[in-house]
């Protein structure tokens, strides 16, 4: 069995396409940027082909965070993660998310 380090995600995209990074999954990069805004001291590494992500989370500091969500996913996609992390933040979390408010994949928000 192949073992990977904790915090490492390989998704098998290396054999697809022409070697372009992430094959159009820009919303994943947007999500990682949001997690970086909520934390302090995170370490994020993506290999050259975009097929492996190493994420070492920092401390959850909270505070006011503004983020432009990628239009491929609705705000609910990003909000779900924030709702899970917010109770553990050092300071209260105030998130200002801008983007699509509903789609067929994610919870809708008003």
N, CA and C atoms as an extended XYZ file, in Angstrom:
330
Properties=species:S:1:pos:R:3:atomname:S:1:resname:S:1:resid:I:1 pbc="F F F"
N         0.838       -1.183        0.000 N   UNK     1
C         0.000        0.000        0.000 CA  UNK     1
C         0.879        1.240        0.000 C   UNK     1
N         0.485        2.202       -0.782 N   UNK     2
C         1.227        3.455       -0.877 CA  UNK     2
C         0.819        4.378        0.252 C   UNK     2
N         1.798        4.950        0.939 N   UNK     3
C         1.519        5.857        2.042 CA  UNK     3
C         1.910        7.274        1.650 C   UNK     3
N         1.112        8.231        2.093 N   UNK     4
C         1.438        9.632        1.864 CA  UNK     4
C         1.546       10.332        3.206 C   UNK     4
N         2.249       11.435        3.219 N   UNK     5
C         2.383       12.200        4.453 CA  UNK     5
C         1.052       12.843        4.809 C   UNK     5
N         0.812       13.054        6.117 N   UNK     6
C        -0.402       13.776        6.502 CA  UNK     6
C        -0.397       15.163        5.879 C   UNK     6
N        -1.535       15.587        5.399 N   UNK     7
C        -1.637       16.903        4.793 CA  UNK     7
C        -1.305       16.911        3.312 C   UNK     7
N        -0.975       15.762        2.737 N   UNK     8
C        -0.648       15.696        1.318 CA  UNK     8
C        -1.827       15.104        0.569 C   UNK     8
N        -2.203       15.743       -0.532 N   UNK     9
C        -3.306       15.232       -1.341 CA  UNK     9
C        -2.820       15.087       -2.765 C   UNK     9
N        -2.832       13.875       -3.264 N   UNK    10
C        -2.554       13.621       -4.666 CA  UNK    10
C        -3.854       13.153       -5.281 C   UNK    10
N        -4.269       13.778       -6.384 N   UNK    11
C        -5.589       13.449       -6.898 CA  UNK    11
C        -5.575       12.735       -8.243 C   UNK    11
N        -4.421       12.321       -8.694 N   UNK    12
C        -4.390       11.541       -9.921 CA  UNK    12
C        -4.569       12.340      -11.187 C   UNK    12
N        -4.410       13.615      -11.147 N   UNK    13
C        -4.578       14.420      -12.346 CA  UNK    13
C        -3.357       14.402      -13.246 C   UNK    13
N        -2.269       13.800      -12.799 N   UNK    14
C        -1.021       13.880      -13.556 CA  UNK    14
C        -1.131       13.283      -14.950 C   UNK    14
N        -2.006       12.339      -15.167 N   UNK    15
C        -2.115       11.709      -16.464 CA  UNK    15
C        -3.111       12.368      -17.394 C   UNK    15
N        -3.752       13.438      -16.967 N   UNK    16
C        -4.790       14.067      -17.778 CA  UNK    16
C        -4.270       15.285      -18.518 C   UNK    16
N        -4.916       15.575      -19.595 N   UNK    17
C        -4.687       16.826      -20.307 CA  UNK    17
C        -3.268       16.996      -20.809 C   UNK    17
N        -2.858       18.250      -20.904 N   UNK    18
C        -1.540       18.571      -21.438 CA  UNK    18
C        -0.585       19.000      -20.344 C   UNK    18
N        -0.856       18.605      -19.120 N   UNK    19
C         0.015       18.959      -18.017 CA  UNK    19
C        -0.299       20.306      -17.412 C   UNK    19
N        -1.463       20.885      -17.751 N   UNK    20
C        -1.811       22.180      -17.176 CA  UNK    20
C        -2.175       22.013      -15.709 C   UNK    20
N        -1.947       23.045      -14.943 N   UNK    21
C        -2.166       22.976      -13.507 CA  UNK    21
C        -3.649       22.849      -13.195 C   UNK    21
N        -3.998       21.868      -12.385 N   UNK    22
C        -5.319       21.673      -11.790 CA  UNK    22
C        -6.448       21.465      -12.786 C   UNK    22
N        -6.189       21.389      -14.061 N   UNK    23
C        -7.214       21.115      -15.058 CA  UNK    23
C        -8.505       21.897      -14.830 C   UNK    23
N        -8.405       23.177      -14.552 N   UNK    24
C        -9.580       24.026      -14.470 CA  UNK    24
C       -10.266       24.073      -13.120 C   UNK    24
N        -9.690       23.529      -12.076 N   UNK    25
C       -10.329       23.540      -10.768 CA  UNK    25
C        -9.914       24.794       -9.997 C   UNK    25
N       -10.224       25.940      -10.544 N   UNK    26
C        -9.840       27.204       -9.928 CA  UNK    26
C       -10.543       27.428       -8.597 C   UNK    26
N       -11.730       26.844       -8.412 N   UNK    27
C       -12.440       27.028       -7.150 CA  UNK    27
C       -11.683       26.375       -5.996 C   UNK    27
N       -10.908       25.325       -6.282 N   UNK    28
C       -10.095       24.705       -5.230 CA  UNK    28
C        -8.996       25.646       -4.770 C   UNK    28
N        -8.373       26.342       -5.702 N   UNK    29
C        -7.339       27.317       -5.352 CA  UNK    29
C        -7.948       28.468       -4.552 C   UNK    29
N        -9.152       28.873       -4.910 N   UNK    30
C        -9.842       29.927       -4.177 CA  UNK    30
C       -10.140       29.482       -2.742 C   UNK    30
N       -10.532       28.229       -2.576 N   UNK    31
C       -10.806       27.680       -1.246 CA  UNK    31
C        -9.532       27.678       -0.390 C   UNK    31
N        -8.425       27.298       -0.980 N   UNK    32
C        -7.151       27.268       -0.248 CA  UNK    32
C        -6.751       28.685        0.159 C   UNK    32
N        -6.978       29.655       -0.728 N   UNK    33
C        -6.675       31.059       -0.368 CA  UNK    33
C        -7.536       31.511        0.805 C   UNK    33
N        -8.797       31.093        0.831 N   UNK    34
C        -9.675       31.434        1.961 CA  UNK    34
C        -9.152       30.823        3.251 C   UNK    34
N        -8.744       29.560        3.212 N   UNK    35
C        -8.202       28.915        4.418 CA  UNK    35
C        -6.936       29.631        4.892 C   UNK    35
N        -6.156       30.134        3.949 N   UNK    36
C        -4.947       30.872        4.306 CA  UNK    36
C        -5.296       32.187        5.010 C   UNK    36
N        -6.403       32.819        4.601 N   UNK    37
C        -6.830       34.070        5.231 CA  UNK    37
C        -7.325       33.859        6.662 C   UNK    37
N        -7.937       32.712        6.927 N   UNK    38
C        -8.517       32.427        8.239 CA  UNK    38
C        -7.449       31.976        9.234 C   UNK    38
N        -6.343       31.481        8.728 N   UNK    39
C        -5.296       30.949        9.596 CA  UNK    39
C        -4.076       31.860        9.618 C   UNK    39
N        -3.220       31.619       10.581 N   UNK    40
C        -1.964       32.350       10.702 CA  UNK    40
C        -0.835       31.324       10.724 C   UNK    40
N         0.083       31.401        9.772 N   UNK    41
C         1.213       30.488        9.743 CA  UNK    41
C         1.002       29.238        8.922 C   UNK    41
N        -0.004       29.222        8.047 N   UNK    42
C        -0.215       28.054        7.184 CA  UNK    42
C         0.914       27.936        6.177 C   UNK    42
N         1.185       26.709        5.789 N   UNK    43
C         2.200       26.436        4.764 CA  UNK    43
C         1.523       25.671        3.633 C   UNK    43
N         1.579       26.227        2.440 N   UNK    44
C         0.907       25.639        1.288 CA  UNK    44
C         1.933       25.446        0.186 C   UNK    44
N         2.011       24.220       -0.329 N   UNK    45
C         2.908       23.923       -1.445 CA  UNK    45
C         2.141       23.120       -2.478 C   UNK    45
N         2.246       23.540       -3.740 N   UNK    46
C         1.638       22.812       -4.849 CA  UNK    46
C         2.764       22.510       -5.824 C   UNK    46
N         2.860       21.250       -6.256 N   UNK    47
C         3.961       20.908       -7.155 CA  UNK    47
C         3.762       21.566       -8.518 C   UNK    47
N         4.784       21.509       -9.355 N   UNK    48
C         4.776       22.218      -10.642 CA  UNK    48
C         3.647       21.790      -11.568 C   UNK    48
N         3.247       20.534      -11.506 N   UNK    49
C         2.181       20.066      -12.393 CA  UNK    49
C         0.801       20.282      -11.806 C   UNK    49
N         0.725       20.713      -10.545 N   UNK    50
C        -0.565       20.951       -9.913 CA  UNK    50
C        -1.274       19.682       -9.488 C   UNK    50
N        -0.544       18.578       -9.364 N   UNK    51
C        -1.172       17.302       -9.034 CA  UNK    51
C        -1.066       16.937       -7.556 C   UNK    51
N        -0.212       17.610       -6.807 N   UNK    52
C        -0.043       17.298       -5.393 CA  UNK    52
C        -0.064       18.583       -4.578 C   UNK    52
N        -0.835       18.555       -3.517 N   UNK    53
C        -0.954       19.690       -2.616 CA  UNK    53
C        -0.461       19.277       -1.247 C   UNK    53
N         0.416       20.096       -0.649 N   UNK    54
C         0.832       19.898        0.730 CA  UNK    54
C         0.300       21.083        1.510 C   UNK    54
N        -0.500       20.837        2.537 N   UNK    55
C        -1.089       21.912        3.343 CA  UNK    55
C        -0.820       21.624        4.805 C   UNK    55
N        -0.091       22.518        5.437 N   UNK    56
C         0.137       22.432        6.874 CA  UNK    56
C        -0.612       23.606        7.489 C   UNK    56
N        -1.717       23.332        8.176 N   UNK    57
C        -2.533       24.430        8.694 CA  UNK    57
C        -1.826       25.201        9.798 C   UNK    57
N        -2.130       26.470        9.855 N   UNK    58
C        -1.629       27.313       10.927 CA  UNK    58
C        -2.672       27.409       12.029 C   UNK    58
N        -2.513       28.386       12.879 N   UNK    59
C        -3.459       28.612       13.961 CA  UNK    59
C        -4.696       29.326       13.421 C   UNK    59
N        -5.851       28.954       13.927 N   UNK    60
C        -7.094       29.601       13.513 CA  UNK    60
C        -7.232       30.911       14.272 C   UNK    60
N        -6.970       32.023       13.603 N   UNK    61
C        -7.016       33.299       14.311 CA  UNK    61
C        -8.349       34.009       14.184 C   UNK    61
N        -9.124       33.765       13.137 N   UNK    62
C       -10.421       34.414       12.988 CA  UNK    62
C       -10.287       35.865       12.571 C   UNK    62
N       -11.140       36.733       13.151 N   UNK    63
C       -11.146       38.138       12.771 CA  UNK    63
C       -12.006       38.364       11.542 C   UNK    63
N       -11.849       39.510       10.914 N   UNK    64
C       -12.618       39.847        9.718 CA  UNK    64
C       -11.869       39.384        8.479 C   UNK    64
N       -12.578       38.634        7.640 N   UNK    65
C       -12.000       38.076        6.418 CA  UNK    65
C       -12.910       38.434        5.252 C   UNK    65
N       -12.334       38.984        4.195 N   UNK    66
C       -13.077       39.244        2.961 CA  UNK    66
C       -12.527       38.339        1.872 C   UNK    66
N       -13.446       37.737        1.104 N   UNK    67
C       -12.997       36.798        0.075 CA  UNK    67
C       -13.946       36.839       -1.120 C   UNK    67
N       -13.366       36.915       -2.311 N   UNK    68
C       -14.138       36.806       -3.550 CA  UNK    68
C       -14.151       35.338       -3.950 C   UNK    68
N       -15.298       34.711       -3.825 N   UNK    69
C       -15.434       33.284       -4.126 CA  UNK    69
C       -15.436       33.071       -5.641 C   UNK    69
N       -14.847       31.974       -6.064 N   UNK    70
C       -14.795       31.657       -7.496 CA  UNK    70
C       -16.209       31.334       -7.988 C   UNK    70
N       -16.604       31.815       -9.177 N   UNK    71
C       -17.971       31.605       -9.660 CA  UNK    71
C       -18.339       30.160      -10.015 C   UNK    71
N       -17.361       29.236      -10.044 N   UNK    72
C       -17.701       27.835      -10.312 CA  UNK    72
C       -18.474       27.206       -9.156 C   UNK    72
N       -18.346       27.741       -7.947 N   UNK    73
C       -19.044       27.206       -6.774 CA  UNK    73
C       -19.721       28.365       -6.045 C   UNK    73
N       -20.829       28.051       -5.387 N   UNK    74
C       -21.544       29.108       -4.681 CA  UNK    74
C       -20.903       29.388       -3.327 C   UNK    74
N       -21.335       30.462       -2.717 N   UNK    75
C       -20.823       30.868       -1.414 CA  UNK    75
C       -21.004       29.755       -0.381 C   UNK    75
N       -22.062       28.971       -0.513 N   UNK    76
C       -22.321       27.872        0.420 CA  UNK    76
C       -21.176       26.877        0.508 C   UNK    76
N       -20.480       26.647       -0.592 N   UNK    77
C       -19.324       25.743       -0.615 CA  UNK    77
C       -18.251       26.226        0.350 C   UNK    77
N       -17.984       27.518        0.334 N   UNK    78
C       -16.963       28.113        1.197 CA  UNK    78
C       -17.473       28.262        2.630 C   UNK    78
N       -18.752       28.578        2.755 N   UNK    79
C       -19.350       28.815        4.065 CA  UNK    79
C       -19.397       27.554        4.922 C   UNK    79
N       -19.608       26.409        4.297 N   UNK    80
C       -19.645       25.146        5.054 CA  UNK    80
C       -18.360       24.931        5.851 C   UNK    80
N       -17.229       25.167        5.234 N   UNK    81
C       -15.949       24.985        5.924 CA  UNK    81
C       -15.780       26.014        7.034 C   UNK    81
N       -16.157       27.254        6.744 N   UNK    82
C       -16.011       28.305        7.752 CA  UNK    82
C       -16.872       28.038        8.973 C   UNK    82
N       -18.075       27.504        8.764 N   UNK    83
C       -18.961       27.183        9.888 CA  UNK    83
C       -18.356       26.111       10.791 C   UNK    83
N       -17.628       25.182       10.200 N   UNK    84
C       -16.980       24.127       10.992 CA  UNK    84
C       -15.772       24.655       11.759 C   UNK    84
N       -15.053       25.609       11.191 N   UNK    85
C       -13.821       26.109       11.803 CA  UNK    85
C       -14.051       27.264       12.777 C   UNK    85
N       -15.092       28.053       12.560 N   UNK    86
C       -15.322       29.278       13.335 CA  UNK    86
C       -15.325       29.072       14.856 C   UNK    86
N       -15.941       28.019       15.386 N   UNK    87
C       -15.947       27.868       16.849 CA  UNK    87
C       -14.557       27.683       17.458 C   UNK    87
N       -13.589       27.315       16.655 N   UNK    88
C       -12.248       27.039       17.162 CA  UNK    88
C       -11.272       28.194       16.932 C   UNK    88
N       -11.746       29.293       16.354 N   UNK    89
C       -10.884       30.450       16.093 CA  UNK    89
C       -10.582       31.196       17.393 C   UNK    89
N        -9.410       31.792       17.427 N   UNK    90
C        -8.974       32.555       18.600 CA  UNK    90
C        -9.879       33.763       18.831 C   UNK    90
N       -10.253       34.444       17.756 N   UNK    91
C       -11.163       35.589       17.826 CA  UNK    91
C       -12.418       35.266       17.037 C   UNK    91
N       -13.523       35.953       17.297 N   UNK    92
C       -14.741       35.725       16.509 CA  UNK    92
C       -14.461       35.925       15.015 C   UNK    92
N       -15.062       35.094       14.192 N   UNK    93
C       -14.848       35.146       12.747 CA  UNK    93
C       -15.984       35.920       12.093 C   UNK    93
N       -15.634       36.939       11.339 N   UNK    94
C       -16.599       37.683       10.535 CA  UNK    94
C       -16.160       37.525        9.090 C   UNK    94
N       -16.926       36.777        8.319 N   UNK    95
C       -16.561       36.494        6.935 CA  UNK    95
C       -17.461       37.266        5.985 C   UNK    95
N       -16.855       37.990        5.080 N   UNK    96
C       -17.566       38.694        4.024 CA  UNK    96
C       -17.222       37.974        2.729 C   UNK    96
N       -18.176       37.186        2.245 N   UNK    97
C       -17.968       36.383        1.045 CA  UNK    97
C       -18.747       36.996       -0.106 C   UNK    97
N       -18.097       37.156       -1.238 N   UNK    98
C       -18.737       37.719       -2.426 CA  UNK    98
C       -18.712       36.675       -3.528 C   UNK    98
N       -19.859       36.499       -4.189 N   UNK    99
C       -19.903       35.548       -5.285 CA  UNK    99
C       -21.305       35.039       -5.548 C   UNK    99
N       -21.399       33.905       -6.203 N   UNK   100
C       -22.667       33.272       -6.565 CA  UNK   100
C       -23.367       32.796       -5.295 C   UNK   100
N       -24.646       33.093       -5.160 N   UNK   101
C       -25.370       32.704       -3.947 CA  UNK   101
C       -26.113       31.377       -4.057 C   UNK   101
N       -26.271       30.854       -5.268 N   UNK   102
C       -26.897       29.543       -5.383 CA  UNK   102
C       -26.449       28.852       -6.659 C   UNK   102
N       -26.430       27.529       -6.609 N   UNK   103
C       -26.183       26.700       -7.770 CA  UNK   103
C       -26.754       25.316       -7.491 C   UNK   103
N       -26.532       24.378       -8.375 N   UNK   104
C       -27.108       23.044       -8.221 CA  UNK   104
C       -26.298       22.131       -7.328 C   UNK   104
N       -25.046       22.489       -6.997 N   UNK   105
C       -24.166       21.612       -6.237 CA  UNK   105
C       -24.122       21.924       -4.747 C   UNK   105
N       -24.243       23.206       -4.394 N   UNK   106
C       -23.952       23.640       -3.032 CA  UNK   106
C       -25.180       24.262       -2.365 C   UNK   106
N       -25.152       24.354       -1.024 N   UNK   107
C       -26.256       25.002       -0.321 CA  UNK   107
C       -26.398       26.464       -0.772 C   UNK   107
N       -27.628       26.925       -0.902 N   UNK   108
C       -27.880       28.306       -1.288 CA  UNK   108
C       -27.896       29.205       -0.067 C   UNK   108
N       -27.542       30.466       -0.248 N   UNK   109
C       -27.581       31.447        0.826 CA  UNK   109
C       -28.319       32.684        0.325 C   UNK   109
N       -28.889       33.421        1.269 N   UNK   110
C       -29.585       34.674        0.913 CA  UNK   110
C       -28.898       35.821        1.544 C   UNK   110
